[in-house]
């Protein structure tokens, strides 16, 4: 295969790297099938083995390794060797076909049938080079275009893997390319890790801001039930009423993990039937919502986009008495570490994780004067807005580094950069 015309995403390749199908320069080993009813009489061995969860993009996760007993002959056919390139049969589409080199981290380790072991012909193909090719734009486009897709997952098979066309320079150049990418991508990965650590610190800063600005000295406290006019949760079974039209139907997925602004990316609508249940949970601007099952203690507040809707049975709706408490103050007070952690601890006290309405009603919050509430709310709003602005900047930088990394990988394996002279 000498032309890249069949693969429109590939740039013109130098004459020193023809396209060669992977099956011509490697073998594919399939793993064993996990079968609880297998006959284990005779010559049986117990070995550790890799599952799909252990094979990740660019690395192998060995935190949770399981052992299995299989006939020795089957183990011999499914034993990994140093230099095997691991690929998973299925998973997220953007991770399909990403190769990871097995360095014999666990001698004698097996692999199940949903993990393929590609064994390169060492006289023609460098394993590390192959792994980098799978992460290039060419690799991503090939596996994403040939993968079979379902609603949430994608899959490939041995035939598609063995048909993967590899730009194949000589072994010496393959090694130089792999060494160059090892060095440069290590540096880029370190930068990305540093950015992610900074992003994680912003979560801690949000907790600190809420703690500092809601924990006021010489301030009275009260129970939530004393500052609300209504405390209820959504009606059961209304999830079946979701449709393309109707009124906003707020679920846990709409309640943010950071801040208190509802997420509208996946806002559902429901044909809510008229009657007492509709009126009991009809939303108004300023209603405070609290997650009472998953993501216990997440808090949001109804705005103009979500008024006149309803909430699901997993959401607590609090209608504040605004003569004594500002809705945003109540939301921030519940979100603050002291109250939030107390609610989470209560939720784990029974046999089922979840908060009861009575437990929310009895939670204690600080209640300064309305004037003080307004002042503190403004300070919190400004601090959290700064947080989100910085988070957006750091996230964009991480995205740019990821794009730079893939561009560099693609340029190296397709000959657009001379790795003998390139510098970081």
N, C-alpha and C positions, 0 to 999 in steps of 0.2 A: 504494500500500500504506500504509494509515493505522493499522493495528492491530498491536500486538506480541503478540497472543494466539497467533499461530502459532509464536512463539519463546518458550517458557516461561521461559527464563533471562533474558529482557529485563524490566526494570522498566517501569512505565507511563512513556511518553515525553511530554515537554511538547508542546504543540500546535504549537510552532515547528519541530519536527524530525520530519516524516513519514518513514516507511521507504520508501526507493526502491531498486529493484534496481540493482546496479552497472552492468549492461548498458545501462540507460537513460541513464547519465550518463558513460559512458566507452567506449573501444574497447579491444579486446584484440589485441595483435600476437604472433603465434607466431614462433618462431625457426627457423633452418635445421636440417636433419638432418645430423649428421656422417656422411659417407659416403666412405670411402677410395677407392671405385671410380668416383667422379664424373668425368665428362668435363670437363677443364679447358681445352679448346681455345677460342679466341675471346677475348672481353673478360673478363679475370679480374682480381680484386683480392685483395690479401692484407691481412687486417685482424685485430686482436685480437678475442677473443670471450669472453663470460662462460659458464661452465659452472655446474652446480648447486653445486659446491663453492665457487664465488665468492660465492654469494648466501646470506647468513646472516641470522638474525633481527635486524632493526634496523640492519644494516650490510652493506657490500659489502667482501669481502676481495680485495685486488688484489695480494697477495704472489706469486701464481702465475698469471699470465695467459698463455694460449696463443694463437698466431696460426694462421689458417687461410686457404687460398686457395679462393675460391668465385667463381662467375660474378657479374659486377657487378649484374645484375638481382636475383639472390638476396640480395646484400649490401644493396641498397637496401630490400628488404622486411624485413630483419632488423636494421636499424641502430637503436640506442637513441637516444632524445632526452632532454635534460634535463627532469626532472619525471615521467618514466615511473616507475611503481611496479612493482617486480620481485617476482614470486612464483614459487616452484618447483613443479613438477608433482608431485614426490614427495620423501620423506625421512621423518624421525621425525615421528610423529603430532602431538606437541606443537609442532612448528615449521611444520606445514602451513598455508599461507595467510598467513604473517606477511609483511607488505609492507615493502619497503625502497625508499626514493626514490633514483633514479639522478640524480646531480648532474652528469652529463657529465664524470666524472673522467677518462675516456679518450675524447676526441673520435673519432667514427666507429666506436665499438666495436659489435660484433655480439653476438647472443645465440643460443644453441642452442635446439632445440625443447623441451627440458625446463625452460626458463626462460620464463615468460610476462612480457610487458611490458604493463601496464595503463596506458592513456593517457587520463587524465581530461579531460573537457570543461572547460576552464579557466573557462568562464562559469558553471559549476554546481558543480564539485567541486575542492577544494584537495587537491593530491597528498599533502602532509604530513598533513593531516587523515585522508585515507584510510588512510595507513600506520598511524596511531595506532588507527583503528577496528579494523583487522585484529588488533591486539595486545590489544584489550579482551576482557573475558570473553565478550561477544557474538561477537566474531570467532573466539575460540578454540572456543567451543561450536559455532558454525556449521560451521567447517571440520573439526573433529574428528568431528562427527556425520554429516557428508556425505561424508567421505573414505573411500575404499576401502582396506581393510586386508589386509596379508599378514602372514606370521610376524614379520618384523622392520621392515617399512616400511609407509608409507601413501601414498596418491596422491589427487590431485584432477584435475579437467579444466577446460577453458575454460567449459563450460556451467555447472558448479557455481560457478565464480568469478564469472561474469557474473550469476548468480542471487543473489549475496550481497546481503542487504538492508541498506542503509546508513541510519542516522539522519541526515537531511539538513537541518541548519539553513542559514541564508543564508551566503553566502561570507564576509562579515565575521566572523560568529561562528565559522565553521570555522577561520579564520586565528587568531582569538584563542585558541580551544581548542588548536590545534596549537602556538602560541607558548608558551602556559602549560605544556603537557606537555613541550615541548622543555626548558624551564627546570627544571621540577620533577624530571623523570626524569633529567636530567643530574646533578642534585644526588644523587639516589638511586643512580644508577650509580656516582658517585664514592665514595659510602659503601660500596657493595658491593665495588668494586675494592680499597678499603682493607682491608676484612675479608678478602678473598681473599689479599692480600699478607701479612697477619698469619698466615693459615692456612699459607701456603707457608713462612713463617719457622719454623713449628713443626716442619716436616720437617728443616730445618737444625739446629734445637735437638736433635732426636732423635739426629742424627749426632754432635753435640757431646757430648751426655750419654754415648753409648756409647763415644766415643773417650776421654773423660776418665776414665770409671769402669772401663774395661777395660785402659787403658794404665797399668800400675802400674810404678813404678820398683823396681829390685832384685827383679824377679820373673822366674822361669825361664820359658822358652818350650818348646813341644814341637809336634810335628806331630799333626794330628788323628788319624791312624791309631794313635797311641800311647795315646789316651784312649777308644777305642771298642772294643766287643766285636763289633760287626757294622757293616758298611758295604756297602750294597747299593742297588739300585734296583728299581722294580716290574717285573713280568713284561710282556712284549710282548703286545699284542692283547687285554688284558683290558678295554679300553674297550668292547668289544662285549658284555661280560657285564653291563653296567649295566642295572638294572631298578628297579621300585618297591620291591622287597624285597631282603633279603640283608644283607651286612655293610657297614660304612662303606667307601667307596672314595675315598681322598683324592687329589685332583688338584691341579694347579698353581693353579687358581682358588681353592682353599681356603687357600693359603699367603699370609699377609698381606704387604702392601707396607710396612706400619707395624707395629711391635711384633712379637710372636711368637705371639700367640693365634690359632689357626686360625679362619678364617671358615667358619661353618656354614650360611650363607644358601643356598648352592647345593651342599650336600653330597649326593653321589650314593651309591647302594648297588649292590652287585654280587653276583651268585650265584657266589661264588668256589668253584671246584672243589677238593675235598680233594686233598692231595698236597704234594710238596716245594715247589712255587712258592708255594702258599698259606702254608706254614709259614715260608718264607724271608722273606716280606714281611709277615707278620702283625704288626700294630702293638701296642705296649705303652705304657702311660702313661710319659711321659718320653722317648720316642723323638724325636729331632730330625730334622726334614725340611727339605731344601734343594731349591729349584727348580734344575734342571740344563739347562733349555732356555729357554723364555720367562721373562722376569723373573728373569734369572740372579741367584742369590745371595739371593733372598727366603727367609726362614727361618720355620718354625713348629714347634710342639711338641705332641705328642699329649697329650690330656687324657682325662678319663673318658668323654667323649662320642664319642671316635674310637678307643678301644681295640678290639682284636680285629677290626680292619679290614685293608685292604690299601692299598698305594700304587700309583700309576700308574707307567708306565715313564719318565716325565719327572721323577720325584721321587726324590731320594736319601734313604735312611733310615739314620740313624746311631743305634746303640744304645750309650749311654755306659757306661763302667766307672765306676760311682758311688762306688767306693772311692777314686778320685783326682780325679773331675771331676763337678760338678753339671750335670745336663742343661741347666738354664737358663743356666748360665755358658757352656757350649759354644754354645748358641743365640745369646746376646748377643755372644760373641766373634766368631762368624762374621758376625753382623749389623753389627758395628763397622766403621767406614769402611776401616781399613787392610786387613783380611782381605777384606771385601766387594769393594772396588775391585780388589784383586789377582785375585780369582776372576773378576770381570767382564773384566779385561784378558786373562786366560788364555783365556776363552771365545771371544774374538774373534780368537784367534791363528791359527785354521785356516780351512778353506774353509766350515765350517758353524758357526753360533753354537751353542755348547753346552759344558757341562762334563763331563769324564770323571770317573769315580769315583776314579781314581788322582790326579787333580789336587786333588780335595777331600781325599783322604787325606794328601797332602803339604803341605797348607796349614798354616802355622805360627800357633799361637795362644798367648797368655800363659796360664800355669798357676800361679796362686798357691795357697796352702794352701786346704783346704776351708773353714776358718774365715773366711779372707779372701774367698773366693768367696761364701759366704753373706752376708757383710756388704755386699759390692758389689752382689749381686743385689737385696738389699732396697732399696738406694739407687736402683738403676736402675728397679726396679718402681715406686717412688714417683714418680720423675721422669717416667716415661712415662705413668703414670696421670694426673698433673697435665696433661701435654701433651694427652691425649685429652679430659679434662674441658674444658679451654680450647677445644679444637678443636670440641667439641660445642656450646659456648656461641656461638662465632663462627659456626658453620654455621647454628644456629637464628636468629641475628640476620640473617644473609644471607637466609634463607628468609622471615623476616618482612618484610624490606625488599622482596623480590620480590613478596610478596603485597600489600604496601602500594602498590607501583607499579602492579600490575594493577588494584587497587581504584580508585586515583586515575584511571587511564586510563578505566576503565569509567564512573566517576562523571562525568567530564568530557564524554564523548561522548554519554551518555544524559541529560544535564541534571540530574544530582543534585548538582552543585556549580556555583556561579556563578563562572566564571573571570574575571569582571571585578572581583570583590572578593576572591577567594581569595588567601591568602598562604601561603608555605612555613612 
